Amino acid sequence: MAINFDNALGIHQYSVGVRERRAEVLASNIANADTPGFKAKDLSFKDALASATQGTSFNLSKTSERHISGGRGIASDVQFRVPNQPDTGDGNTVDVQTERASFMQNSMEYQASLSFLSSKISTMRKAIKGQ
């Protein structure tokens, strides 16, 4: 009898990847806090998770036969964030305090997803060993 990992691990295998991608986006925002003209971005967790679990892909136009076609991913779910503060004159929309709070929240949710995933794997190991 084969193990279906989608059924065994549930949504947690996808949520870890989405949380990782959101951490990258938030870290990019923090790193570019002083870059003139940089626009803060964020990832819609709900939309990114839906696209990851459904296997939806985004189409990229190819101008050459040697280009790699666009595949399954969550890059299309990254959107610009509506700024909380007025423009400071340089066109940058990053609010460092908001970004840090979002990053910490995402980090805690990432750890929770890892804990759930670890628990599922531990349960599968016990079942395989017959314990």
Secondary structure, DSSP 8 states (H G I E B T S, - for coil): ----HHHHHTTHHHHHHHHHHHHHHHHHHHHTTTSTT---EEE-HHHHHHHHHHT-B-----SSTTS----B-SGGGEEE---SS---SS-----HHHHHHHHHHHHHHHHHHHHHHHHHHHHHHHHHHT-
